[in-house]
Amino acid sequence: MSDFEKLKGELKVKLNHAKTSQEVDIIRTNIFGKNGLINSEFKKLGSLSPEDKKKVASEINNAKQELTKLFNDKVLTLTNSEIDEQVKKEKDDVTLPEKDFRIGKIHPVSQVIDEISSIFSEIGFSVEEGPDVESEYYNFTALNTPENHPAKDMHDTFYLDKNMKTLLRTHTSPVQVRTMLNGKPPFKIIAPGRTYRSDSDQTHTPMFHQLEGLHIDKNINMGHLKGCLNYFVKEFFEVDKIKMRFRPSHFPFTEPSAEVDIGYRVENNKIVIGEGDKWLEILGCGMVHPNVLKNSKVDPKKYQGFAFGIGIDRLAMLKYGINDLRSFFECDYRWLNYYGFDPLDVPTNYRGLSK
């Protein structure tokens, strides 16, 4: 047996018995280092004849490949073994209390949606949802919107195809049509969700949140609408009295239609909702247009109802003193930490929505 074969055999035995990564590194240096076994053997080739040189070089290369594979296998085995041992030593006791953690905050929009849902659930409303990507039919036509209506202009609506048949919904009103088509009256729902319009400034963003309310039944009138909204506003702003006025307006999907204002006053540079000599517009509403009922397969001779639309983001700004709508969507943790809510403080009517 040549000296090379003898040394190779000894190093293979040492590699096989190595217990740590440090031992393997020493053996690697002895095999592949500058003065290691492989390089030392290659240096001897210069003194051999051409025929012997070719034969010995082939043997050295074969030995190098063999030792490389053995070395890699050993490193992998030791690495896995060391990781397993480390995991055993660092095993956590999940029954112990957390030492360092942060509690996240609920975004004001999510909080207000929960508050509104809590209020309306008390008077029998259920929550419905619909797709953000809508068809032109559900978003406009089924809601009695004329072909030449300004709301259909591309300056206001995000269309997703050249034919202007698919779009990002501009309001949550399509949910009322989908709900009526999928069921039978009576209907009593709210539909919160994202809506989209091409607009951006301090009080407008391209994406915002809106809530649609709908109540369809026999013998429903404007008095029911006024009572419903009066209850909602008092509960939401947590006041005992509220001044409210209905101003005539126009929406394609309601007739008659109205804008709703609430009274307020300014104290210490803050808006106080309830009573006062100033008026603030908060929502639009009206009796559902007979054409919308027909398009939704509801007989307008038997059933009537009211609908209303509320800007969730603006309600949040008004109630919690937030002066710029754009900050809602800037993902600033400092802002959320200031305006956000405790995730365990779920809004309920009986113990206060925002307490």
MARTORZA-300702 format. One record per residue (C-alpha): residue number from 0; x, y negated, z. Coordinates in steps of 0.25 Angstrom, whole numbers, plus 5000, padded with zeros to 4 digits. Each point is the difference from the previous one (the first is absolute). Layout:
BEGIN
ZAVEX | NUM | X | Y | Z
...
//
This chain:
BEGIN
ZAVEX | 0 | 5000 | 5000 | 5000
ZAVEX | 1 | 5005 | 4986 | 4996
ZAVEX | 2 | 5002 | 4989 | 5010
ZAVEX | 3 | 4989 | 4992 | 4993
ZAVEX | 4 | 4990 | 5012 | 5002
ZAVEX | 5 | 5004 | 5002 | 5014
ZAVEX | 6 | 4998 | 4985 | 5004
ZAVEX | 7 | 4987 | 5000 | 4992
ZAVEX | 8 | 4995 | 5011 | 5009
ZAVEX | 9 | 5005 | 4994 | 5013
ZAVEX | 10 | 4992 | 4987 | 4996
ZAVEX | 11 | 4988 | 5008 | 4996
ZAVEX | 12 | 5000 | 5006 | 5014
ZAVEX | 13 | 5002 | 4987 | 5007
ZAVEX | 14 | 4989 | 4994 | 4992
ZAVEX | 15 | 4990 | 5011 | 5004
ZAVEX | 16 | 5003 | 4999 | 5014
ZAVEX | 17 | 4999 | 4984 | 5001
ZAVEX | 18 | 4990 | 4996 | 5010
ZAVEX | 19 | 5000 | 4985 | 4998
ZAVEX | 20 | 5000 | 4989 | 4989
ZAVEX | 21 | 5014 | 4996 | 5005
ZAVEX | 22 | 5006 | 5013 | 4998
ZAVEX | 23 | 4995 | 5001 | 4986
ZAVEX | 24 | 5006 | 4987 | 4997
ZAVEX | 25 | 5014 | 5005 | 5004
ZAVEX | 26 | 4998 | 5012 | 4992
ZAVEX | 27 | 4996 | 4992 | 4988
ZAVEX | 28 | 5012 | 4991 | 5001
ZAVEX | 29 | 5009 | 5013 | 5001
ZAVEX | 30 | 4993 | 5005 | 4987
ZAVEX | 31 | 4997 | 4988 | 4991
ZAVEX | 32 | 5009 | 4989 | 5007
ZAVEX | 33 | 5012 | 4993 | 4993
ZAVEX | 34 | 5009 | 5011 | 5006
ZAVEX | 35 | 4990 | 5011 | 5001
ZAVEX | 36 | 5000 | 5014 | 4994
ZAVEX | 37 | 4994 | 4997 | 4987
ZAVEX | 38 | 5009 | 4988 | 4996
ZAVEX | 39 | 5012 | 5007 | 5006
ZAVEX | 40 | 4998 | 5011 | 4990
ZAVEX | 41 | 4998 | 4991 | 4988
ZAVEX | 42 | 5013 | 4994 | 5003
ZAVEX | 43 | 5007 | 5013 | 4998
ZAVEX | 44 | 4995 | 5002 | 4986
ZAVEX | 45 | 5011 | 4991 | 4994
ZAVEX | 46 | 5010 | 5011 | 5003
ZAVEX | 47 | 4993 | 5011 | 4993
ZAVEX | 48 | 5000 | 5005 | 4986
ZAVEX | 49 | 4989 | 4996 | 4991
ZAVEX | 50 | 4994 | 5014 | 5000
ZAVEX | 51 | 5000 | 5001 | 5016
ZAVEX | 52 | 4996 | 4985 | 5001
ZAVEX | 53 | 4987 | 5003 | 4993
ZAVEX | 54 | 4997 | 5013 | 5008
ZAVEX | 55 | 5003 | 4993 | 5014
ZAVEX | 56 | 4993 | 4987 | 4996
ZAVEX | 57 | 4988 | 5009 | 4997
ZAVEX | 58 | 5001 | 5007 | 5014
ZAVEX | 59 | 5001 | 4987 | 5007
ZAVEX | 60 | 4988 | 4994 | 4994
ZAVEX | 61 | 4992 | 5012 | 5003
ZAVEX | 62 | 5005 | 4999 | 5014
ZAVEX | 63 | 4996 | 4986 | 5001
ZAVEX | 64 | 4986 | 5002 | 4995
ZAVEX | 65 | 4998 | 5012 | 5010
ZAVEX | 66 | 5005 | 4991 | 5012
ZAVEX | 67 | 4992 | 4988 | 4995
ZAVEX | 68 | 4987 | 5009 | 5001
ZAVEX | 69 | 5004 | 5006 | 5013
ZAVEX | 70 | 5003 | 4986 | 5006
ZAVEX | 71 | 4987 | 4994 | 4995
ZAVEX | 72 | 4991 | 5012 | 5005
ZAVEX | 73 | 5007 | 4998 | 5014
ZAVEX | 74 | 4998 | 4985 | 5000
ZAVEX | 75 | 4985 | 5002 | 4997
ZAVEX | 76 | 4999 | 5011 | 5011
ZAVEX | 77 | 5007 | 4992 | 5010
ZAVEX | 78 | 4992 | 4987 | 4997
ZAVEX | 79 | 4986 | 5007 | 5001
ZAVEX | 80 | 5005 | 5006 | 5013
ZAVEX | 81 | 5005 | 4987 | 5006
ZAVEX | 82 | 4987 | 4993 | 4996
ZAVEX | 83 | 4991 | 5011 | 5007
ZAVEX | 84 | 5009 | 4999 | 5012
ZAVEX | 85 | 4998 | 4985 | 5000
ZAVEX | 86 | 4985 | 5001 | 4999
ZAVEX | 87 | 5000 | 5010 | 5012
ZAVEX | 88 | 5007 | 4990 | 5008
ZAVEX | 89 | 4992 | 4988 | 4996
ZAVEX | 90 | 4987 | 5007 | 5001
ZAVEX | 91 | 4989 | 4989 | 5005
ZAVEX | 92 | 4990 | 5003 | 5010
ZAVEX | 93 | 4987 | 4995 | 4994
ZAVEX | 94 | 4993 | 5000 | 5013
ZAVEX | 95 | 5009 | 4989 | 5005
ZAVEX | 96 | 4995 | 4985 | 4998
ZAVEX | 97 | 5006 | 4992 | 4989
ZAVEX | 98 | 5011 | 4991 | 5005
ZAVEX | 99 | 5001 | 4990 | 4988
ZAVEX | 100 | 4988 | 4997 | 4991
ZAVEX | 101 | 4993 | 4989 | 4993
ZAVEX | 102 | 4985 | 4999 | 4999
ZAVEX | 103 | 4995 | 4995 | 4987
ZAVEX | 104 | 4990 | 4990 | 4997
ZAVEX | 105 | 4986 | 5000 | 4993
ZAVEX | 106 | 5000 | 4990 | 4989
ZAVEX | 107 | 4989 | 4989 | 5002
ZAVEX | 108 | 4993 | 5005 | 4987
ZAVEX | 109 | 4998 | 5014 | 5005
ZAVEX | 110 | 4996 | 4995 | 5014
ZAVEX | 111 | 4989 | 4991 | 4994
ZAVEX | 112 | 4995 | 5011 | 4991
ZAVEX | 113 | 4999 | 5009 | 5013
ZAVEX | 114 | 4993 | 4988 | 5007
ZAVEX | 115 | 4990 | 4998 | 4989
ZAVEX | 116 | 4997 | 5015 | 4998
ZAVEX | 117 | 4998 | 5001 | 5015
ZAVEX | 118 | 4990 | 4989 | 5000
ZAVEX | 119 | 4992 | 5005 | 4988
ZAVEX | 120 | 5000 | 5014 | 5005
ZAVEX | 121 | 4992 | 4995 | 5012
ZAVEX | 122 | 4988 | 4996 | 4991
ZAVEX | 123 | 5000 | 5013 | 4991
ZAVEX | 124 | 5010 | 4997 | 4989
ZAVEX | 125 | 5009 | 5010 | 4995
ZAVEX | 126 | 5014 | 4998 | 4993
ZAVEX | 127 | 5001 | 5003 | 4985
ZAVEX | 128 | 5013 | 5000 | 4991
ZAVEX | 129 | 5002 | 4999 | 4985
ZAVEX | 130 | 5012 | 5000 | 4990
ZAVEX | 131 | 5009 | 4988 | 4998
ZAVEX | 132 | 5001 | 5003 | 4985
ZAVEX | 133 | 4986 | 4997 | 4995
ZAVEX | 134 | 4993 | 5000 | 4987
ZAVEX | 135 | 4994 | 4988 | 4994
ZAVEX | 136 | 4986 | 5006 | 5001
ZAVEX | 137 | 5000 | 5001 | 5015
ZAVEX | 138 | 5008 | 4988 | 5003
ZAVEX | 139 | 4992 | 4990 | 4991
ZAVEX | 140 | 4989 | 5006 | 4991
ZAVEX | 141 | 4992 | 5009 | 5011
ZAVEX | 142 | 5001 | 4987 | 5009
ZAVEX | 143 | 4992 | 4992 | 4990
ZAVEX | 144 | 5012 | 4992 | 4996
ZAVEX | 145 | 4998 | 4994 | 4986
ZAVEX | 146 | 5010 | 5002 | 4989
ZAVEX | 147 | 5005 | 4986 | 5000
ZAVEX | 148 | 5001 | 4998 | 5015
ZAVEX | 149 | 5013 | 4992 | 5004
ZAVEX | 150 | 5003 | 5012 | 5010
ZAVEX | 151 | 5003 | 5009 | 4988
ZAVEX | 152 | 5011 | 4991 | 4995
ZAVEX | 153 | 5014 | 5005 | 5000
ZAVEX | 154 | 5004 | 4989 | 5008
ZAVEX | 155 | 4993 | 5005 | 5012
ZAVEX | 156 | 5000 | 5015 | 4997
ZAVEX | 157 | 5011 | 5010 | 4999
ZAVEX | 158 | 4996 | 5009 | 4988
ZAVEX | 159 | 5008 | 5013 | 4998
ZAVEX | 160 | 4997 | 5003 | 4985
ZAVEX | 161 | 4999 | 4992 | 4987
ZAVEX | 162 | 4985 | 5003 | 4999
ZAVEX | 163 | 4998 | 4993 | 5014
ZAVEX | 164 | 4992 | 5012 | 5005
ZAVEX | 165 | 5009 | 5004 | 5011
ZAVEX | 166 | 5004 | 4990 | 5011
ZAVEX | 167 | 5004 | 4998 | 5015
ZAVEX | 168 | 4987 | 4997 | 5007
ZAVEX | 169 | 4997 | 4986 | 5002
ZAVEX | 170 | 4991 | 5002 | 5012
ZAVEX | 171 | 4995 | 5012 | 5008
ZAVEX | 172 | 4986 | 4999 | 4995
ZAVEX | 173 | 5001 | 5012 | 4990
ZAVEX | 174 | 5000 | 5009 | 5012
ZAVEX | 175 | 4985 | 4996 | 5002
ZAVEX | 176 | 4997 | 5004 | 4986
ZAVEX | 177 | 5008 | 5014 | 5002
ZAVEX | 178 | 4993 | 5002 | 5013
ZAVEX | 179 | 4986 | 4998 | 4995
ZAVEX | 180 | 5002 | 5009 | 4988
ZAVEX | 181 | 5005 | 5011 | 5009
ZAVEX | 182 | 4989 | 5000 | 5009
ZAVEX | 183 | 4986 | 4996 | 5003
ZAVEX | 184 | 4994 | 4988 | 5008
ZAVEX | 185 | 5001 | 4995 | 5011
ZAVEX | 186 | 5014 | 4995 | 4999
ZAVEX | 187 | 5007 | 4993 | 5012
ZAVEX | 188 | 5015 | 4999 | 4997
ZAVEX | 189 | 5013 | 4991 | 5001
ZAVEX | 190 | 5011 | 5002 | 4990
ZAVEX | 191 | 5014 | 4994 | 5004
ZAVEX | 192 | 5012 | 5001 | 4991
ZAVEX | 193 | 5010 | 4993 | 4991
ZAVEX | 194 | 4996 | 4991 | 4989
ZAVEX | 195 | 5008 | 4993 | 4989
ZAVEX | 196 | 5000 | 4987 | 4993
ZAVEX | 197 | 5010 | 4992 | 4992
ZAVEX | 198 | 5002 | 4989 | 5011
ZAVEX | 199 | 5011 | 4996 | 5009
ZAVEX | 200 | 5001 | 4988 | 5010
ZAVEX | 201 | 5000 | 4997 | 5015
ZAVEX | 202 | 4985 | 5006 | 5001
ZAVEX | 203 | 5000 | 5009 | 4988
ZAVEX | 204 | 5009 | 5013 | 4997
ZAVEX | 205 | 4999 | 5009 | 4988
ZAVEX | 206 | 4996 | 5011 | 5009
ZAVEX | 207 | 4991 | 4998 | 5012
ZAVEX | 208 | 4989 | 5007 | 5008
ZAVEX | 209 | 4985 | 4999 | 4999
ZAVEX | 210 | 4988 | 5006 | 5007
ZAVEX | 211 | 4987 | 5003 | 4993
ZAVEX | 212 | 4987 | 5002 | 5008
ZAVEX | 213 | 4988 | 5006 | 4994
ZAVEX | 214 | 4986 | 5004 | 5006
ZAVEX | 215 | 4989 | 5005 | 4991
ZAVEX | 216 | 4987 | 5005 | 5006
ZAVEX | 217 | 4985 | 4997 | 4999
ZAVEX | 218 | 4995 | 4986 | 5003
ZAVEX | 219 | 5014 | 4994 | 5003
ZAVEX | 220 | 5001 | 4985 | 4999
ZAVEX | 221 | 5009 | 4987 | 5002
ZAVEX | 222 | 4996 | 5000 | 5015
ZAVEX | 223 | 5007 | 5014 | 5002
ZAVEX | 224 | 5012 | 4994 | 4993
ZAVEX | 225 | 5000 | 4988 | 5009
ZAVEX | 226 | 4999 | 5009 | 5012
ZAVEX | 227 | 5011 | 5009 | 4996
ZAVEX | 228 | 5010 | 4989 | 4997
ZAVEX | 229 | 4996 | 4993 | 5013
ZAVEX | 230 | 5003 | 5012 | 5008
ZAVEX | 231 | 5013 | 5003 | 4993
ZAVEX | 232 | 5006 | 4986 | 5001
ZAVEX | 233 | 4997 | 4999 | 5015
ZAVEX | 234 | 5006 | 5014 | 5002
ZAVEX | 235 | 5012 | 4998 | 4992
ZAVEX | 236 | 5004 | 4986 | 5005
ZAVEX | 237 | 4995 | 5004 | 5014
ZAVEX | 238 | 4991 | 4988 | 5003
ZAVEX | 239 | 4987 | 5000 | 5006
ZAVEX | 240 | 4994 | 4989 | 4991
ZAVEX | 241 | 5002 | 4997 | 4985
ZAVEX | 242 | 4996 | 4989 | 4991
ZAVEX | 243 | 4997 | 5006 | 4986
ZAVEX | 244 | 4995 | 4994 | 4987
ZAVEX | 245 | 4997 | 5007 | 4986
ZAVEX | 246 | 5002 | 4991 | 4988
ZAVEX | 247 | 4994 | 5004 | 4987
ZAVEX | 248 | 5011 | 5006 | 4990
ZAVEX | 249 | 5000 | 5009 | 4988
ZAVEX | 250 | 5006 | 5014 | 4998
ZAVEX | 251 | 4996 | 5009 | 4989
ZAVEX | 252 | 4997 | 5012 | 5009
ZAVEX | 253 | 4991 | 4993 | 5010
ZAVEX | 254 | 4987 | 4992 | 4999
ZAVEX | 255 | 4998 | 4991 | 5008
ZAVEX | 256 | 5015 | 4998 | 5003
ZAVEX | 257 | 5006 | 4991 | 5012
ZAVEX | 258 | 5013 | 4996 | 5005
ZAVEX | 259 | 5001 | 5001 | 5016
ZAVEX | 260 | 5007 | 4989 | 5008
ZAVEX | 261 | 5002 | 5001 | 5015
ZAVEX | 262 | 5002 | 4988 | 5010
ZAVEX | 263 | 5013 | 4997 | 5006
ZAVEX | 264 | 5008 | 4989 | 5008
ZAVEX | 265 | 5014 | 4997 | 5001
ZAVEX | 266 | 5006 | 5000 | 5015
ZAVEX | 267 | 5015 | 4998 | 5002
ZAVEX | 268 | 5003 | 5002 | 4985
ZAVEX | 269 | 4993 | 5013 | 5000
ZAVEX | 270 | 4987 | 5005 | 4994
ZAVEX | 271 | 4989 | 5004 | 5009
ZAVEX | 272 | 4989 | 5008 | 4994
ZAVEX | 273 | 4986 | 4999 | 5004
ZAVEX | 274 | 4994 | 4986 | 5001
ZAVEX | 275 | 5005 | 4987 | 4995
ZAVEX | 276 | 4999 | 4989 | 4990
ZAVEX | 277 | 5008 | 5006 | 4989
ZAVEX | 278 | 4996 | 5012 | 4991
ZAVEX | 279 | 5009 | 5011 | 4995
ZAVEX | 280 | 4996 | 5009 | 4988
ZAVEX | 281 | 5003 | 5015 | 5003
ZAVEX | 282 | 4992 | 5009 | 4991
ZAVEX | 283 | 4990 | 5001 | 4988
ZAVEX | 284 | 4987 | 5008 | 5000
ZAVEX | 285 | 4986 | 5002 | 4995
ZAVEX | 286 | 4989 | 5010 | 4996
ZAVEX | 287 | 5005 | 5011 | 4990
ZAVEX | 288 | 4996 | 4996 | 4986
ZAVEX | 289 | 4989 | 5010 | 4994
ZAVEX | 290 | 5009 | 5002 | 4988
ZAVEX | 291 | 5011 | 5006 | 5010
ZAVEX | 292 | 4990 | 5009 | 5006
ZAVEX | 293 | 4995 | 5005 | 4986
ZAVEX | 294 | 5015 | 5003 | 4996
ZAVEX | 295 | 5002 | 5007 | 5013
ZAVEX | 296 | 4987 | 5009 | 4997
ZAVEX | 297 | 4992 | 4994 | 5012
ZAVEX | 298 | 4986 | 4995 | 4997
ZAVEX | 299 | 4999 | 4985 | 5003
ZAVEX | 300 | 4985 | 5001 | 5002
ZAVEX | 301 | 5002 | 5009 | 5012
ZAVEX | 302 | 5013 | 4995 | 5006
ZAVEX | 303 | 5007 | 4987 | 5003
ZAVEX | 304 | 5012 | 4997 | 5007
ZAVEX | 305 | 5011 | 4990 | 5003
ZAVEX | 306 | 5015 | 4999 | 4998
ZAVEX | 307 | 5011 | 4992 | 5005
ZAVEX | 308 | 5015 | 4998 | 4997
ZAVEX | 309 | 5011 | 4996 | 5010
ZAVEX | 310 | 5014 | 4997 | 4999
ZAVEX | 311 | 5007 | 5008 | 5010
ZAVEX | 312 | 5014 | 4993 | 4999
ZAVEX | 313 | 4993 | 4987 | 5002
ZAVEX | 314 | 4992 | 5004 | 5012
ZAVEX | 315 | 5013 | 5005 | 5006
ZAVEX | 316 | 5007 | 4987 | 4998
ZAVEX | 317 | 4988 | 4992 | 5006
ZAVEX | 318 | 4999 | 5009 | 5012
ZAVEX | 319 | 5015 | 5002 | 5003
ZAVEX | 320 | 5005 | 4986 | 4996
ZAVEX | 321 | 5008 | 5005 | 4988
ZAVEX | 322 | 5003 | 4988 | 4990
ZAVEX | 323 | 5006 | 5007 | 4988
ZAVEX | 324 | 4993 | 5012 | 4993
ZAVEX | 325 | 5013 | 5003 | 4993
ZAVEX | 326 | 5007 | 5004 | 5013
ZAVEX | 327 | 4990 | 5012 | 5001
ZAVEX | 328 | 5008 | 5007 | 4989
ZAVEX | 329 | 5015 | 4996 | 5002
ZAVEX | 330 | 5003 | 5012 | 5009
ZAVEX | 331 | 5007 | 4991 | 5011
ZAVEX | 332 | 5001 | 5008 | 5012
ZAVEX | 333 | 5001 | 4988 | 5009
ZAVEX | 334 | 4987 | 4995 | 4995
ZAVEX | 335 | 4993 | 5013 | 5002
ZAVEX | 336 | 5006 | 5001 | 5014
ZAVEX | 337 | 4994 | 4987 | 5003
ZAVEX | 338 | 4986 | 5001 | 4993
ZAVEX | 339 | 4999 | 5015 | 5001
ZAVEX | 340 | 4992 | 5008 | 5010
ZAVEX | 341 | 5002 | 5012 | 5010
ZAVEX | 342 | 4997 | 5013 | 4992
ZAVEX | 343 | 4993 | 5006 | 5012
ZAVEX | 344 | 4991 | 4988 | 5002
ZAVEX | 345 | 4989 | 5004 | 4990
ZAVEX | 346 | 4989 | 4990 | 4998
ZAVEX | 347 | 4986 | 5003 | 5007
ZAVEX | 348 | 4988 | 4991 | 5002
ZAVEX | 349 | 4998 | 5004 | 5015
ZAVEX | 350 | 5014 | 4996 | 5005
ZAVEX | 351 | 5003 | 4989 | 4990
ZAVEX | 352 | 5006 | 5001 | 4986
ZAVEX | 353 | 5013 | 4992 | 5002
ZAVEX | 354 | 5002 | 5001 | 5015
//
